[in-house]
């Protein structure tokens, strides 16, 4: 019986085994994407630290077979394996450079595929009108409301498109944007980030920092569209100083918007809007430092997922955090969490932080 059970386990393990690729150059990355499109397996692509230039042609994955795709950066050599270890979650060690002439990465999938992208730095990516998603474009065949898109602990800086200069999400059952840094991207119409979801489970936007994005329209920040059965939650984000409107949610579906720091928002009627702030973020000193400073209202003012949840878990409680922040620091410290992609070592200044505009 023991032998039979072990044999059965091995057979079942083989059925869920994923093909794994380690890439160190742009050509190897492109080759891995091509192989993954047609190998009829779930695929894991590990990108070694370095810069991956598009050479004028976006990196592209296009498969309608329903298999999962995971791409992560930050890998380094260990015992002769070029992708033998992943020490930090800092995305800046693995860059995708569009050279200001092409999109960074386009992923199109079908069926119940789960796409997970993490620890990548997208910069100088560009698509001309009317294309969307300057750095990253995620979409599904026939706009199927199935599977998941999960994008976490990435950085998007200095990218351009008409809509979604940094990121554009298409249809999915669940779309998750978590722990990302989105800075200084430019849209020739509106929005640095756009997420669309219809007749599905919903959208989750958690602990991102989106600042200093610009547009030729009236909104340089985040656009969320959820209709039909889809719901949305926006927790623990910094979305400020992005043109005239930082956050726009034009549809009337239910959104839960909690513990964020905003500039200007434009929302529909069915929004639960709690414990949000409209104060300066007060980052720590230093060029391109987006972590909370000692007197910042971001410190320890985030919300955590429920520890003991009712069952079935309602949409507004069915979410999670990354284990670490975008710089590799522990995400929850002293039992609390900061707002934004970075966690600071500071305690909040209860006397002064809320007094200065």
N, C-alpha and C positions, 0 to 999 in steps of 0.2 A: 504493500500500500504506500509506504514512504517513497519507494522508487517511482511508482506511478504518479504520485502527487508532484514530485520534483520534476518529472518529465513533462507533466502538464503545465507546470509553472514556466519551464523553459520555453515551451511552445508558445504560451501566451505572451511571454516577454519578447520573443522574436516578433510577434505581430505588432508590438507597439514600439519597436526599435526605430530610432531616427538616424538618418544619414547625417554625418558630421563632417564639416569642412573647416580647415584652418587656412586663412588667406593672409598674405603679407604684402601683396602688391595690388594695384588697380586691375591688372589683367587677371590675376587669380580670383579677385572678387567677382569680376564679370563672368568668368568661367564657372565659378561656383553657383552663381545665380542661374545661369543657363542649364547646368546639370540638374539643379534642384527643381527646375520647372518640369522635367520629364522623367524623374526617377521613381515616381509613384510611391514616395515615402514622405513622412514628416522630415523636415530638414532643419539643421542647426548650423549656422555659419558664424564662426568665431573670427573676428578681425583683430589681427595683431596691431599693436600700437604703431602709428605712422599716419601719413597723409595719403589719401586715395583720391586722385584727380580724375574727373570724368573725361577729360580730353575733348570736351565739346559734345559728348553724347551721354545722356543720363544713364546711371545704373538702373537696370530694369528687371523686374520679375513679373511674369505673366502666366498664371496657371489656374485652370478651372477644375482641378481634380479633388478639391476639398481637403488637401493635406496642409499641415501646419508649417509655418515658417518662423524661425527665431534667428534674429541677427543681433549680435552684441559686440561691442568694442572693448578695448582696454586689456587685451590679452598679451602676454609676454612669454619669453622663452623659459622653460623649466625642464631640466634633464633631457635636453635635445629636442623637446617638443616646442615649436614656435608659439603654440597657443596652450602652453602647459599650466599657466596660472593667470588669474585675474585678481590682482591685488586690491585695486581701488575702483570705486564707481565714478570717478572723475571722468567726464566724457571728452575732455580737451586733449587727451592723448591719442584719440583715434578720430581723424578728421576726414570728412568728405567735402572736397573742394570743387565747386562748379565752375571756377574760373571766370565767373560773371557772364558765361555764355550758355550754360545748360542747367537744367534741374539736377538736384543731387540724386534722389532715389524715387522711383515709381514702383509701387506694388499693386498688382491687380489679382484678386483671387476669387474663387467661387465656393459654393457649398458652405460647409461649417468651418472653414479654415480659421485658425487662430493665428494672427500675426503679432509678434512681439518684437519690438525694436528698443534697444537700450544702449546707453553709454557711447553715443556717437555725437560728433560735433559737425554740424552742417554750416558751411559759410560760403559766401560769394556764389550762391546758386541763383539761377535766373530762368524764368520762362516768359515768353512774350504773350501778348493778348491773343486769343482769349483763354489760354491755358491757366489752370489753377495749381496751387501747391508749388511754390518756388523751390523750396528745399526738399519737401517730402509730400508725396501724393499717395493716398491709400484709397482704393476703390474696389468694388465688387462687380462681377458680371451681372447684368440685368438688375443692378441695384438691389441685390438680394439682402433681406434683413435677417442674416444668419451669421454665426461665428462671432469673432471678437477682433478688435484692433486695440492693442495695448502699446502705448508709446511712453516710456518712462526714463528719467535721468539722462536726457539728451540736452544739447545746447544748439540753438539756432540763432545765428548772428549774421547780419548784412546779407539777407536774401531778398529776392524780388519776384513778384508776380502780380497779376491783376487782382485776384482774390486769393487769400491764404498765402501771403508772401513767404511765410515760414512753413505752415502745415495746412493741408486740406484733407479732412476725413470724409469719405463717402458713406454709403449704407453699410450697416452692420447691426447685429443684434445688440451688442454692447461695445461702445467706444470709450476707451480710457486714456486720458492724458494726465500723467502723474509725475510730479517732481522735475519738470523741465524748465530750462532757462530760455526765454524768447526775447531778444534784445535787438533794437536797431534794424529791423526789417522794414521794407517799404512796399506797399501795395499801390498800384496805379489806379485802383478803384477803392476797395475797402478791405480791412481786416488782415492782421498778421496770421491769425489762426481761425479756421472755420471748421465746425463739426456739424454734420447733418445726420438726422436719425428719424425714421418714420415707421410707425406700426411695428416697433421692436421693443426691446427692453429699455434701452436708454443711453444717456451720456453721463460720464463722470469726469470732472475736471478738478484735480486735487493737488494742492501744494506746488503750483507752478508760479514762476516769476515772469511776468510779461510787462516790460517797461520800455519806453523810448522808441516804440514802433511808430511809423508814420504812414500816411496815405494821402493820395490826391483827392479822396472823398472826405466824408465826415467821420470816419471811424478807422482807427489804426490798430485796435485791440482784438478782442475775441468776439466771434459771432457763433451763436448756438441756435440751432433750429431743430426742434423736436415736435413731431405731430403724430396724430393717431394715438396709438397706445404708448408711445415712447414718453419717458420721463427724463428729468435731468437733475444733477446735483453739481454744485460749484462750492467747494470747501477749501479754505486755507490758502487762497491764492492772493498774490499781489498783481493787480491789473490796474496800472496807473500811468499817467503821462503818455498816452497813446492816441494823440490827436484829440478830436472833439468828443468821442465816445469810446470808453475803454471796454465796456461790455454791452452787447446788444443781443436781446432774446425776443424776437418779434412775434413768436407764435404764442398761443394762449395755453399750451400744455403746462402741467405742473412742474415747476422748478423749485429746488431747495437750495437756497443761497445763504451760506453761513460762514462766519468767521473769516471774511476776506477783507483786503484793503483795496479800495477803489478810488478812482477819480470821478468819472461821470458814467452813469449807467442808463440804459434804455431797456426796460423790461416790459413783458406782458402783464396781464392782470393776475394770473394764478401763480404767484411767486411767494414762497415763504422766505422772508428776508430778515435774518436774525444775526445780531452781534457782528455786523459789518462796520468797517471804519472808513472815514474819508479824511485821513490825516497824511502828512508826509511820511514816507517810509523810513527815512533816516538810516541809510545804509552805513556800514562801518567805513572809516576813511580808507582811501586808496583808489587807484585807477581801476575801473571795471570790477569793483568790489560790490557784490550784490547781496552780501550777508547782512543780517540786522546788526545795527550798532548798539552801543550800550544803552542809549536812551530811546530806542526804537519802539513804537507801538506794536511791532511784529513779534516781539519776544514773548514767548509763552502764551500767546493769545490764539493759538489754533485749537481745533476740535479733534478729538481722537475717536476712532470707531468704538462701537459699544463692546464691552467685555462680555456681558451676558445679554444675549439678544433674544427677543421673542421669536417664535417659529410659527409660520414661515417669516423669515426676515423681511421687513418692509424695504422698499427700494431705497429710501433715504438713509437706512442703516446698513445696507449691504455693500460696503466698500472697505478698502484697506489702504494702508500706507506702505511705502517702500521701507526696507529695513534700514537704509542709510539715506542721507541727503545727497545732493548732487556732487558735493565735494568729498564724499566718502565718510563723513561724520555720522555718528549714531543719530537716528531720526528722532527718537523719543529720549529726552534727557530730563532727569528729575521728575519723571512721570508726566511731563508736559511736552508740548510741541509748538514750534514757531510757525508763523505764517510765511509761505513762500517756499522756494526750492532749497534754501540753505537753513541750517540749524546753527544758532549761535551759542556760545558758552555763557551768555550773560543772564542775569536775573532782571526782571523788569523794574524800572525806576517808577515806583508807584506814585511818587510825589510829582514828578515833572513831565512824564512822557505825554500826557494828554492835555497839557496846558499851552503848547506852542503850535501855531499854525504856520 
